[in-house]
Amino acid sequence: MYGKVSQLNMKIKIVTWNMAYWTHKNLLEEAWDYLLSLSADFYLFQEARPSAKILNDKNHLIWDEIGARRNWGSGIYSNKFNFQEEVIKTNFGGVIAVANAEALSMKLTFISMYGLLTEGNVINNLNGIVNDLSELLKEVDARNIILGGDLNASIQWDEKQNNNNHRDFFNRLKSFGLEDCFKLSKKPFPVQTLRKAGNETSWQNDYIFMSKSISKYLVECEVIDNEGVRRYSDHNPVIITLEL
């Protein structure tokens, strides 16, 4: 059974964050304390390992490492809801995590997704991941899907590379009925979610998408940028709030 929450709480908060485990291994537990201090209902994370405090919590944590030299991966956590993991046949183990839960009597499917870079290419991998998710994504309205993560993708790259590869990928997500929460909340593009040392470009690599069928419930989409975040990662958390 999916976990449920009291009907008195009519808001659902979801956060996604690339925790940059590879950069700050010694700060992992501190980073998790910071993430949980955001008091979200659901946490999507990438490039990370779970805190030792939750690692064995099988009812509330879905996570797997990518493997080989990448002993980190993508995951989903909630300290309020039980999850039912959905296993996807894929060659991208640890890159995506998929879980189902129920909040305010609404069934939700969460996808935590990382844009895996191999040989400097991410779009081929992203399209491969979407291929593996395609049967699930075809049920986008019935599923009430929320997909978030560091996609390592931005249409900012298209101008630099003189093509439309990134725009085509985002259009593909839209063709499944997934809406960009930044656009829904009318945020000016780009909203900086990534800081590169020595680079002044305001890179937007992190996103949350949702089924069009539940987009009417979105009341807030924000990026957290402060000294605490910058201590732990070169990415900023993205947080959305749904009000039912």
C-alpha positions in Angstrom: 0.0 0.0 0.0 1.1 3.6 -0.6 1.7 5.8 2.4 -0.8 8.5 3.1 -0.8 11.9 4.8 -3.5 13.7 6.8 -6.1 15.6 4.8 -5.4 18.6 7.0 -2.1 19.2 5.2 -3.1 20.4 1.7 0.4 21.2 0.4 3.0 18.9 -1.0 6.6 20.0 -1.3 9.1 18.3 -3.6 12.8 19.1 -3.9 15.5 17.8 -6.3 19.2 18.3 -5.7 22.4 17.2 -7.3 24.5 16.8 -4.1 27.9 16.6 -5.8 29.0 13.6 -3.7 32.1 13.3 -5.9 33.3 16.8 -4.9 32.5 16.8 -1.2 32.7 13.2 0.1 33.6 14.3 3.6 30.5 16.5 3.8 27.9 13.9 2.8 26.2 13.7 6.2 26.2 17.5 6.6 24.7 17.9 3.2 21.9 15.4 4.0 21.2 17.3 7.3 20.9 20.5 5.2 18.7 18.8 2.6 16.3 17.4 5.2 16.2 20.8 6.9 14.2 22.0 3.9 11.2 20.0 5.3 10.0 18.6 2.0 7.6 15.8 1.6 9.7 14.1 -1.1 13.4 14.4 -1.9 14.8 13.5 -5.3 18.6 13.4 -5.4 21.4 12.7 -7.9 25.1 12.2 -7.8 24.9 11.1 -4.2 24.8 8.4 -1.7 22.2 8.2 1.0 23.0 9.3 4.6 24.0 6.5 6.8 21.0 7.4 8.9 18.5 6.3 6.2 20.5 3.8 4.1 18.6 0.8 5.4 15.2 2.4 5.4 13.7 0.3 2.7 10.2 1.7 3.1 11.1 5.3 2.5 14.3 5.1 0.3 14.7 4.1 -3.3 18.3 4.3 -4.5 21.1 2.5 -6.4 24.6 3.4 -7.4 25.6 3.6 -11.1 28.6 1.3 -10.5 32.1 1.0 -11.8 34.0 4.1 -10.7 30.7 5.8 -9.9 29.7 4.6 -6.4 26.9 7.2 -6.3 23.6 7.4 -8.1 20.1 8.7 -8.2 17.4 8.2 -5.6 14.2 9.2 -3.9 13.5 9.6 -0.2 10.6 10.6 2.0 10.5 10.5 5.8 6.7 10.9 5.6 5.6 8.4 3.0 6.1 4.8 2.0 7.3 4.0 -1.5 6.7 1.2 -3.9 9.7 1.0 -6.2 9.0 0.5 -9.9 11.7 -1.4 -11.6 12.5 -0.3 -15.2 14.3 -2.4 -17.6 17.2 -0.2 -18.5 20.9 0.0 -19.3 21.1 3.1 -17.1 21.0 1.5 -13.7 21.6 4.0 -10.9 21.0 6.9 -13.3 17.2 6.8 -12.7 15.1 5.9 -9.7 11.3 5.4 -10.0 8.9 5.1 -7.1 5.1 5.4 -6.5 3.5 6.9 -3.4 0.2 8.5 -2.4 -0.3 12.0 -0.9 -3.7 13.6 -0.2 -5.3 10.6 -1.9 -3.4 11.4 -5.1 -1.2 8.7 -6.5 2.1 10.0 -7.7 5.0 8.5 -9.7 8.4 10.1 -9.0 11.4 9.8 -11.3 14.8 11.0 -10.1 17.0 11.4 -13.2 20.6 12.2 -13.9 22.0 13.3 -17.3 24.9 10.8 -17.5 27.9 12.2 -19.4 29.9 9.7 -21.4 32.6 10.9 -23.8 31.3 14.4 -23.3 27.9 13.5 -24.7 24.6 13.7 -22.7 21.8 13.9 -25.2 22.2 10.4 -26.6 22.1 9.1 -23.0 19.0 11.2 -22.1 17.2 10.0 -25.2 18.1 6.4 -24.3 16.8 6.9 -20.8 13.5 8.3 -22.1 13.3 5.3 -24.5 13.5 3.0 -21.5 10.8 5.1 -19.7 8.5 5.5 -22.7 5.9 3.0 -21.6 5.6 4.6 -18.2 5.6 8.1 -19.8 2.7 7.2 -22.1 0.6 7.0 -18.9 1.6 10.5 -17.9 -1.9 11.7 -16.9 -3.1 8.6 -15.1 0.3 8.3 -13.4 0.6 12.0 -12.2 4.3 11.9 -12.9 6.9 14.2 -11.3 10.3 14.0 -12.9 13.2 15.9 -11.5 16.9 16.0 -11.6 20.2 17.3 -12.9 19.8 16.6 -16.6 23.1 18.1 -17.6 21.1 19.7 -20.4 20.1 23.2 -21.4 19.1 24.9 -24.6 21.9 27.3 -23.7 24.2 24.7 -25.3 22.4 24.7 -28.6 23.7 28.1 -29.6 27.2 27.1 -28.6 27.0 23.9 -30.5 25.1 25.3 -33.5 22.3 22.7 -33.3 18.9 22.0 -31.6 19.8 18.8 -29.8 18.9 20.0 -26.3 15.7 21.8 -27.5 14.7 18.7 -29.3 15.1 16.7 -26.1 13.0 19.0 -24.0 10.4 19.1 -26.8 10.3 15.3 -26.5 9.5 15.5 -22.8 6.7 18.0 -23.6 5.4 15.6 -26.3 4.7 13.1 -23.5 2.7 15.7 -21.6 5.3 16.8 -19.1 5.4 20.5 -18.2 8.5 22.4 -17.1 7.7 23.8 -13.6 10.0 26.9 -14.3 7.9 27.8 -17.3 4.6 27.1 -15.5 5.7 29.5 -12.8 6.8 32.1 -15.5 10.4 32.2 -14.3 12.7 34.1 -16.6 15.1 31.9 -18.5 17.7 30.9 -17.5 17.2 30.3 -13.8 20.7 29.5 -12.5 21.0 26.1 -10.9 24.6 25.3 -11.6 27.8 27.3 -10.8 31.0 26.5 -12.8 34.2 27.8 -11.3 35.6 30.6 -13.5 32.5 30.7 -15.7 30.0 33.6 -15.3 27.3 31.9 -17.4 24.0 31.4 -15.5 23.7 27.7 -16.3 20.3 26.0 -15.8 20.8 22.2 -15.7 18.3 21.2 -13.0 14.6 20.9 -13.5 11.3 19.5 -12.3 8.6 18.4 -14.8 5.1 17.3 -14.0 2.1 15.8 -15.7 0.0 18.4 -17.4 -3.0 17.0 -15.6 -1.7 18.1 -12.2 0.1 21.3 -13.3 -2.9 23.3 -12.0 -1.8 22.5 -8.5 1.6 24.1 -8.8 1.8 27.2 -6.6 5.6 27.7 -6.3 8.8 26.8 -8.0 12.0 28.2 -6.5 15.8 27.7 -6.5 17.7 27.8 -3.2 21.0 29.6 -3.4 22.8 30.5 -0.2 26.1 29.9 1.6 24.9 26.6 3.0 24.1 25.2 -0.4 27.4 26.4 -1.9 29.3 24.6 0.9 28.0 21.3 -0.2 27.4 21.4 -4.0 27.9 23.4 -7.2 24.2 22.8 -7.9 21.2 24.5 -6.3 18.2 22.7 -5.0 15.0 23.2 -6.9 11.8 23.1 -4.9 8.1 23.0 -6.0 5.0 23.3 -3.9 1.6 21.8 -4.9 -1.5 22.9 -3.2 -4.5 20.7 -3.5 
